[in-house]
Amino acid sequence: MPDEDKLPWDPLPVAQAAALFADADFPWWIAGGYAIELAVGRALRQHGDTDVGLPRGHQLAARRLLVDWDCWASDPPGTLRPWPVGETLPDKVHDIWCREHPTGRWRLQLMLDEGDALTWRSRRDPRLARPIDEVRRWTADGIPYVAPEIQLHYKAKSARAKDELDLAAALAAMQPRQRAWLIDALTLTYGAEHPWLRRIAR
């Protein structure tokens, strides 16, 4: 059997991911690069995966929702292992790869954030917390996505070329209060010398 993490991806389109979670009784949101695109209202680039975020406390409900899917937890530092229905993942695991069947391509990535149904807490820095209602935004057709300032804070840890592209696009669409939150969050987590701070403050 090949290493599972070497198998190819065929990312689920955002509309299909949203339909999959439409009946969920827990908060969830489109995350990653697609969240930036939903925020700015246009396509920016190709995507290697489709991310769906949710609070860690609702992981079992999410697994039941995907009961017919083949789901694998990414145990740090990146070893994939099967995630059966009913298993509560340890706190160190926040990344789950999902596909429709064991021989298929990877289609969806679940990202577990800390917090609960009412409060979001960053998995990068637990000092950062906000009400869930402030973390989620909605498209005109009702698809929830994570606010761009939240997504950019995650991307800032080790920014790649695609993250720089996402930053430039998102900044043009962000309100002053969103920029202010991101400046404070980056400073708290990464220090006053983070290279994005000057760009965000302009």
Backbone as CSV, one residue per row, in Angstrom:
resi,resn,N_x,N_y,N_z,CA_x,CA_y,CA_z,C_x,C_y,C_z
1,MET,0.846,-1.199,0.000,0.000,0.000,0.000,0.884,1.253,0.000
2,PRO,0.619,2.217,-0.890,1.436,3.429,-0.894,1.186,4.271,0.346
3,ASP,2.137,5.150,0.660,1.913,6.074,1.759,0.677,6.906,1.460
4,GLU,-0.266,6.937,2.391,-1.532,7.622,2.126,-1.333,9.101,1.845
5,ASP,-0.349,9.720,2.529,-0.160,11.151,2.336,0.478,11.487,0.991
6,LYS,0.892,10.454,0.231,1.461,10.689,-1.097,0.410,10.546,-2.195
7,LEU,-0.784,10.079,-1.832,-1.836,9.890,-2.822,-2.394,11.238,-3.273
8,PRO,-2.903,11.328,-4.500,-3.305,12.618,-5.066,-4.593,13.173,-4.466
9,TRP,-4.759,14.470,-4.681,-5.952,15.187,-4.249,-6.823,15.528,-5.462
10,ASP,-8.105,15.518,-5.237,-9.099,16.031,-6.180,-10.081,16.837,-5.339
11,PRO,-9.731,18.096,-5.016,-10.504,18.858,-4.028,-11.986,18.960,-4.372
12,LEU,-12.798,18.741,-3.376,-14.237,18.880,-3.537,-14.579,20.339,-3.800
13,PRO,-15.357,20.655,-4.833,-15.759,22.048,-5.049,-16.461,22.620,-3.813
14,VAL,-16.294,23.898,-3.606,-16.848,24.541,-2.406,-18.352,24.312,-2.284
15,ALA,-19.073,24.430,-3.393,-20.527,24.240,-3.329,-20.881,22.829,-2.868
16,GLN,-20.115,21.839,-3.299,-20.376,20.464,-2.871,-20.019,20.261,-1.403
17,ALA,-18.932,20.885,-0.963,-18.573,20.802,0.449,-19.663,21.432,1.305
18,ALA,-20.175,22.573,0.864,-21.242,23.244,1.610,-22.498,22.387,1.661
19,ALA,-22.823,21.723,0.556,-24.003,20.856,0.531,-23.825,19.673,1.473
20,LEU,-22.599,19.176,1.571,-22.310,18.041,2.449,-22.574,18.389,3.911
21,PHE,-22.309,19.646,4.283,-22.467,20.073,5.672,-23.744,20.881,5.903
22,ALA,-24.599,20.945,4.906,-25.781,21.807,5.000,-26.686,21.455,6.172
23,ASP,-26.770,20.191,6.530,-27.665,19.766,7.614,-26.946,19.611,8.948
24,ALA,-25.705,20.064,9.029,-24.940,19.928,10.275,-25.598,20.725,11.395
25,ASP,-25.601,20.157,12.599,-26.168,20.854,13.755,-25.065,21.478,14.604
26,PHE,-23.954,21.809,13.977,-22.825,22.449,14.646,-22.255,23.511,13.708
27,PRO,-21.551,24.504,14.253,-20.970,25.541,13.394,-19.797,25.001,12.580
28,TRP,-19.726,25.400,11.334,-18.634,25.020,10.453,-18.432,26.154,9.454
29,TRP,-17.317,26.098,8.734,-17.026,27.159,7.780,-15.986,26.691,6.766
30,ILE,-16.060,27.232,5.565,-15.017,27.020,4.574,-13.780,27.790,5.052
31,ALA,-12.624,27.137,4.988,-11.383,27.748,5.442,-10.344,27.691,4.326
32,GLY,-9.109,28.079,4.650,-8.027,28.023,3.672,-8.151,29.067,2.578
33,GLY,-7.508,28.789,1.469,-7.512,29.743,0.357,-8.887,30.016,-0.211
34,TYR,-9.754,29.013,-0.172,-11.113,29.241,-0.676,-11.855,30.268,0.178
35,ALA,-11.567,30.327,1.469,-12.214,31.328,2.325,-11.829,32.736,1.887
36,ILE,-10.576,32.916,1.491,-10.149,34.224,0.993,-10.895,34.567,-0.286
37,GLU,-11.052,33.603,-1.178,-11.780,33.848,-2.421,-13.240,34.205,-2.158
38,LEU,-13.860,33.525,-1.206,-15.245,33.862,-0.877,-15.335,35.265,-0.283
39,ALA,-14.309,35.676,0.444,-14.309,37.013,1.041,-14.169,38.104,-0.018
40,VAL,-13.341,37.857,-1.020,-13.098,38.893,-2.037,-14.043,38.767,-3.220
41,GLY,-14.736,37.639,-3.316,-15.745,37.483,-4.351,-15.224,37.120,-5.725
42,ARG,-14.032,36.521,-5.794,-13.495,36.109,-7.096,-12.427,35.038,-6.902
43,ALA,-12.189,34.290,-7.963,-11.147,33.266,-7.929,-9.778,33.932,-7.990
44,LEU,-8.827,33.362,-7.261,-7.478,33.914,-7.201,-6.428,32.974,-7.776
45,ARG,-6.599,31.680,-7.559,-5.538,30.731,-7.906,-6.071,29.307,-7.844
46,GLN,-5.220,28.365,-8.244,-5.539,26.959,-8.102,-5.407,26.537,-6.627
47,HIS,-6.149,25.515,-6.242,-6.126,25.057,-4.849,-5.789,23.578,-4.777
48,GLY,-4.934,23.242,-3.828,-4.540,21.851,-3.659,-5.506,21.039,-2.835
49,ASP,-6.374,21.723,-2.042,-7.336,21.017,-1.208,-8.507,21.937,-0.898
50,THR,-9.517,21.375,-0.265,-10.672,22.143,0.214,-10.754,21.943,1.721
51,ASP,-10.704,23.038,2.465,-10.683,22.983,3.926,-12.039,23.368,4.507
52,VAL,-12.478,22.610,5.495,-13.670,22.943,6.278,-13.256,22.992,7.740
53,GLY,-13.507,24.119,8.390,-13.168,24.286,9.796,-14.374,24.081,10.686
54,LEU,-14.107,23.669,11.928,-15.167,23.502,12.919,-14.537,23.443,14.302
55,PRO,-15.313,23.707,15.359,-14.776,23.591,16.718,-14.466,22.140,17.072
56,ARG,-13.387,21.941,17.793,-12.955,20.595,18.175,-14.065,19.821,18.895
57,GLY,-14.841,20.513,19.694,-15.876,19.835,20.464,-16.958,19.184,19.625
58,HIS,-16.995,19.495,18.339,-18.011,18.921,17.453,-17.428,17.903,16.492
59,GLN,-16.232,17.419,16.770,-15.575,16.490,15.852,-16.354,15.194,15.674
60,LEU,-16.950,14.657,16.756,-17.677,13.401,16.629,-18.925,13.561,15.769
61,ALA,-19.572,14.716,15.873,-20.738,14.979,15.026,-20.322,15.087,13.567
62,ALA,-19.169,15.704,13.323,-18.665,15.796,11.962,-18.318,14.420,11.411
63,ARG,-17.724,13.570,12.265,-17.382,12.219,11.796,-18.641,11.422,11.488
64,ARG,-19.689,11.598,12.290,-20.950,10.899,12.002,-21.558,11.409,10.704
65,LEU,-21.413,12.691,10.451,-21.928,13.257,9.206,-21.224,12.636,8.006
66,LEU,-19.947,12.301,8.192,-19.150,11.678,7.133,-19.017,10.180,7.369
67,VAL,-20.056,9.560,7.884,-19.983,8.155,8.286,-19.598,7.245,7.124
68,ASP,-19.987,7.582,5.913,-19.688,6.751,4.754,-18.349,7.099,4.107
69,TRP,-17.642,8.089,4.654,-16.367,8.514,4.093,-15.208,7.807,4.787
70,ASP,-14.077,7.770,4.093,-12.837,7.237,4.647,-12.030,8.424,5.165
71,CYS,-11.899,8.536,6.484,-11.267,9.698,7.107,-9.999,9.281,7.852
72,TRP,-8.960,10.091,7.709,-7.665,9.805,8.328,-7.201,11.022,9.109
73,ALA,-6.805,10.797,10.355,-6.273,11.867,11.201,-4.785,12.031,10.947
74,SER,-4.348,13.262,10.944,-2.928,13.554,10.772,-2.303,13.744,12.144
75,ASP,-1.617,12.714,12.613,-0.940,12.789,13.911,0.392,13.526,13.730
76,PRO,0.590,14.638,14.431,1.879,15.342,14.306,3.033,14.396,14.591
77,PRO,4.126,14.489,13.790,4.403,15.541,12.800,3.928,15.236,11.396
78,GLY,2.766,14.630,11.218,2.227,14.467,9.887,1.972,13.039,9.458
79,THR,1.877,12.111,10.394,1.596,10.719,10.059,0.093,10.499,9.994
80,LEU,-0.398,10.005,8.852,-1.822,9.744,8.707,-2.181,8.379,9.277
81,ARG,-3.362,8.329,9.916,-3.890,7.058,10.408,-5.409,7.100,10.309
82,PRO,-6.072,5.956,10.142,-7.530,5.952,10.023,-8.203,6.550,11.259
83,TRP,-9.299,7.286,11.005,-10.088,7.857,12.100,-11.473,7.213,12.093
84,PRO,-11.697,6.234,12.943,-13.002,5.558,12.952,-14.085,6.408,13.598
85,VAL,-15.312,6.130,13.243,-16.459,6.791,13.868,-16.444,6.495,15.364
86,GLY,-16.632,7.534,16.182,-16.712,7.361,17.623,-15.429,7.635,18.370
87,GLU,-14.298,7.791,17.672,-13.040,8.075,18.365,-12.851,9.578,18.539
88,THR,-12.619,10.004,19.773,-12.272,11.393,20.035,-10.778,11.574,19.824
89,LEU,-10.419,12.487,18.956,-9.010,12.704,18.638,-8.313,13.481,19.745
90,PRO,-7.026,13.216,19.970,-6.283,13.970,20.985,-6.113,15.428,20.569
91,ASP,-5.839,16.270,21.546,-5.755,17.709,21.294,-4.689,18.074,20.273
92,LYS,-3.657,17.264,20.139,-2.577,17.589,19.204,-2.993,17.423,17.750
93,VAL,-4.084,16.716,17.495,-4.550,16.487,16.124,-5.576,17.545,15.744
94,HIS,-5.314,18.259,14.675,-6.291,19.257,14.217,-6.528,19.187,12.711
95,ASP,-5.971,18.162,12.055,-6.005,18.072,10.604,-6.467,16.670,10.217
96,ILE,-7.556,16.589,9.431,-8.124,15.299,9.041,-8.341,15.281,7.533
97,TRP,-7.856,14.243,6.891,-8.012,14.087,5.447,-9.181,13.141,5.176
98,CYS,-10.008,13.471,4.194,-11.222,12.700,3.933,-11.376,12.408,2.438
99,ARG,-11.873,11.208,2.156,-12.183,10.804,0.781,-13.425,9.930,0.807
100,GLU,-14.079,9.816,-0.333,-15.355,9.113,-0.360,-15.226,7.604,-0.173
101,HIS,-14.086,7.042,-0.551,-13.862,5.604,-0.364,-12.358,5.344,-0.289
102,PRO,-11.955,4.194,0.247,-10.536,3.954,0.539,-9.604,3.952,-0.657
103,THR,-10.130,3.782,-1.856,-9.262,3.785,-3.037,-9.360,5.090,-3.821
104,GLY,-10.107,6.048,-3.285,-10.308,7.299,-4.004,-9.245,8.340,-3.694
105,ARG,-9.354,9.445,-4.372,-8.467,10.571,-4.112,-8.981,11.352,-2.907
106,TRP,-8.066,12.064,-2.267,-8.458,12.916,-1.144,-9.327,14.055,-1.658
107,ARG,-10.401,14.358,-0.921,-11.385,15.333,-1.393,-11.584,16.511,-0.452
108,LEU,-11.339,16.289,0.843,-11.733,17.281,1.842,-10.789,17.207,3.025
109,GLN,-10.485,18.365,3.594,-9.645,18.425,4.789,-10.432,19.121,5.894
110,LEU,-10.600,18.431,7.020,-11.233,19.040,8.187,-10.164,19.665,9.064
111,MET,-10.406,20.890,9.506,-9.473,21.598,10.374,-10.172,21.873,11.704
112,LEU,-9.660,21.299,12.780,-10.276,21.474,14.101,-9.687,22.693,14.792
113,ASP,-10.556,23.636,15.135,-10.162,24.774,15.949,-10.576,24.504,17.392
114,GLU,-10.003,25.267,18.287,-10.381,25.125,19.697,-11.663,25.923,19.953
115,GLY,-12.185,25.815,21.149,-13.409,26.534,21.478,-14.622,25.626,21.429
116,ASP,-15.800,26.246,21.318,-17.043,25.500,21.350,-18.040,26.132,20.394
117,ALA,-19.317,25.817,20.564,-20.339,26.303,19.642,-20.508,27.820,19.691
118,LEU,-20.053,28.452,20.771,-20.234,29.893,20.937,-18.939,30.685,20.761
119,THR,-17.810,30.050,21.043,-16.545,30.774,21.076,-15.492,30.073,20.232
120,TRP,-14.844,30.829,19.353,-13.683,30.347,18.603,-12.416,30.691,19.367
121,ARG,-11.476,29.747,19.395,-10.169,29.985,19.989,-9.111,29.466,19.032
122,SER,-8.096,30.267,18.777,-7.094,29.910,17.776,-6.275,28.699,18.205
123,ARG,-6.064,27.783,17.257,-5.171,26.656,17.554,-3.709,27.093,17.495
124,ARG,-3.430,28.247,16.907,-2.072,28.787,16.888,-1.729,29.476,18.208
125,ASP,-2.726,30.143,18.790,-2.483,30.941,19.987,-3.771,30.993,20.804
126,PRO,-3.883,30.238,21.887,-5.129,30.170,22.657,-5.532,31.489,23.302
127,ARG,-4.622,32.476,23.292,-4.994,33.787,23.825,-5.957,34.519,22.898
128,LEU,-6.046,34.084,21.671,-6.928,34.719,20.696,-8.267,34.001,20.696
129,ALA,-9.312,34.714,21.093,-10.647,34.135,21.151,-11.667,35.185,20.703
130,ARG,-12.694,34.715,20.009,-13.778,35.592,19.552,-15.073,34.798,19.503
131,PRO,-16.210,35.468,19.584,-17.474,34.752,19.400,-17.538,34.121,18.009
132,ILE,-18.116,32.941,17.928,-18.244,32.259,16.639,-18.937,33.154,15.614
133,ASP,-19.936,33.919,16.053,-20.674,34.783,15.128,-19.787,35.848,14.483
134,GLU,-18.675,36.193,15.137,-17.743,37.153,14.557,-16.718,36.489,13.644
135,VAL,-16.532,35.207,13.834,-15.520,34.484,13.073,-16.052,34.064,11.707
136,ARG,-17.342,33.774,11.645,-17.937,33.316,10.385,-18.528,34.484,9.597
137,ARG,-18.323,34.427,8.305,-18.991,35.316,7.355,-19.837,34.438,6.447
138,TRP,-20.731,35.055,5.671,-21.632,34.285,4.823,-21.660,34.866,3.418
139,THR,-21.665,33.977,2.429,-21.850,34.426,1.054,-23.328,34.739,0.833
140,ALA,-23.627,35.365,-0.304,-25.009,35.709,-0.612,-25.892,34.469,-0.708
141,ASP,-25.312,33.342,-1.087,-26.109,32.117,-1.189,-25.968,31.214,0.028
142,GLY,-25.472,31.772,1.138,-25.551,31.083,2.410,-24.429,30.129,2.757
143,ILE,-23.252,30.300,2.150,-22.113,29.449,2.486,-21.267,30.156,3.545
144,PRO,-21.048,29.527,4.708,-20.222,30.169,5.738,-18.735,29.988,5.430
145,TYR,-17.976,31.024,5.715,-16.521,30.949,5.541,-15.856,31.724,6.671
146,VAL,-14.626,31.340,6.982,-13.933,31.990,8.081,-13.512,33.398,7.664
147,ALA,-13.629,34.347,8.583,-13.281,35.739,8.290,-11.836,35.829,7.806
148,PRO,-11.558,36.690,6.839,-10.209,36.734,6.248,-9.108,37.043,7.248
149,GLU,-9.389,37.872,8.246,-8.340,38.179,9.211,-7.949,36.942,10.029
150,ILE,-8.922,36.058,10.278,-8.628,34.813,10.986,-7.758,33.911,10.110
151,GLN,-8.171,33.766,8.850,-7.414,32.900,7.951,-6.002,33.421,7.718
152,LEU,-5.851,34.726,7.606,-4.521,35.293,7.388,-3.623,35.091,8.608
153,HIS,-4.209,35.130,9.787,-3.402,34.862,10.984,-2.819,33.456,10.936
154,TYR,-3.603,32.489,10.474,-3.075,31.127,10.326,-1.988,31.072,9.253
155,LYS,-2.228,31.743,8.143,-1.274,31.704,7.038,0.044,32.400,7.376
156,ALA,0.025,33.301,8.328,1.203,34.120,8.633,2.322,33.354,9.308
157,LYS,2.035,32.157,9.808,3.074,31.421,10.545,4.292,31.150,9.672
158,SER,4.063,30.686,8.460,5.167,30.413,7.523,4.643,30.670,6.117
159,ALA,4.531,31.938,5.776,3.875,32.354,4.543,4.614,31.856,3.304
160,ARG,3.837,31.296,2.369,4.331,30.851,1.080,3.855,31.828,0.015
161,ALA,4.253,31.588,-1.223,3.883,32.506,-2.306,2.364,32.630,-2.412
162,LYS,1.660,31.520,-2.262,0.202,31.583,-2.377,-0.408,32.374,-1.217
163,ASP,0.229,32.337,-0.053,-0.270,33.099,1.090,-0.057,34.596,0.889
164,GLU,1.058,34.947,0.254,1.303,36.355,-0.072,0.245,36.857,-1.044
165,LEU,-0.130,36.017,-2.009,-1.184,36.377,-2.952,-2.513,36.563,-2.238
166,ASP,-2.819,35.646,-1.333,-4.072,35.743,-0.580,-4.096,37.004,0.286
167,LEU,-2.953,37.331,0.888,-2.877,38.538,1.717,-3.178,39.781,0.894
168,ALA,-2.538,39.910,-0.250,-2.736,41.095,-1.083,-4.193,41.247,-1.496
169,ALA,-4.828,40.144,-1.871,-6.229,40.212,-2.293,-7.153,40.527,-1.131
170,ALA,-6.902,39.903,0.024,-7.790,40.085,1.170,-7.712,41.493,1.739
171,LEU,-6.522,42.067,1.779,-6.364,43.399,2.368,-7.233,44.429,1.658
172,ALA,-7.382,44.273,0.358,-8.187,45.230,-0.403,-9.663,45.169,-0.030
173,ALA,-10.084,44.055,0.563,-11.494,43.873,0.901,-11.780,43.987,2.392
174,MET,-10.756,44.179,3.202,-10.933,44.179,4.655,-11.231,45.566,5.202
175,GLN,-12.080,45.623,6.209,-12.422,46.865,6.886,-11.309,47.230,7.888
176,PRO,-11.216,48.509,8.283,-10.189,48.909,9.252,-10.187,48.092,10.529
177,ARG,-11.369,47.729,11.043,-11.414,46.950,12.285,-10.835,45.553,12.084
178,GLN,-11.001,44.993,10.884,-10.422,43.680,10.601,-8.902,43.769,10.534
179,ARG,-8.408,44.817,9.892,-6.963,45.032,9.830,-6.389,45.237,11.233
180,ALA,-7.094,46.006,12.048,-6.618,46.283,13.400,-6.531,44.996,14.213
181,TRP,-7.554,44.129,14.085,-7.507,42.856,14.808,-6.320,42.032,14.344
182,LEU,-6.088,41.984,13.032,-4.995,41.181,12.502,-3.638,41.716,12.954
183,ILE,-3.483,43.020,12.983,-2.234,43.607,13.469,-1.986,43.199,14.916
184,ASP,-3.008,43.323,15.751,-2.860,42.955,17.163,-2.568,41.462,17.311
185,ALA,-3.253,40.636,16.524,-3.078,39.195,16.639,-1.695,38.761,16.182
186,LEU,-1.223,39.313,15.071,0.114,38.959,14.590,1.188,39.409,15.573
187,THR,1.012,40.592,16.123,1.989,41.102,17.089,2.029,40.228,18.331
188,LEU,0.857,39.828,18.811,0.786,38.986,19.995,1.439,37.625,19.750
189,THR,1.150,37.030,18.616,1.593,35.665,18.356,3.020,35.591,17.832
190,TYR,3.382,36.500,16.922,4.658,36.385,16.209,5.644,37.509,16.504
191,GLY,5.203,38.542,17.206,6.104,39.635,17.534,5.983,40.814,16.582
192,ALA,6.533,41.944,17.022,6.379,43.207,16.294,7.180,43.275,15.004
193,GLU,8.006,42.269,14.736,8.825,42.283,13.527,8.243,41.428,12.406
194,HIS,7.043,40.938,12.569,6.481,40.104,11.503,6.406,40.916,10.203
195,PRO,6.850,40.359,9.079,6.947,41.130,7.843,5.618,41.605,7.272
196,TRP,4.509,41.035,7.687,3.220,41.471,7.155,2.690,42.733,7.828
197,LEU,3.201,43.101,8.974,2.582,44.160,9.759,2.567,45.499,9.022
198,ARG,3.641,45.858,8.394,3.671,47.141,7.675,2.668,47.145,6.527
199,ARG,2.567,46.043,5.821,1.631,45.981,4.687,0.201,46.123,5.159
200,ILE,-0.123,45.512,6.282,-1.491,45.571,6.780,-1.832,46.973,7.283
201,ALA,-0.854,47.657,7.847,-1.096,48.973,8.438,-1.225,50.081,7.397
202,ARG,-0.826,49.850,6.170,-0.866,50.913,5.154,-2.289,51.373,4.878
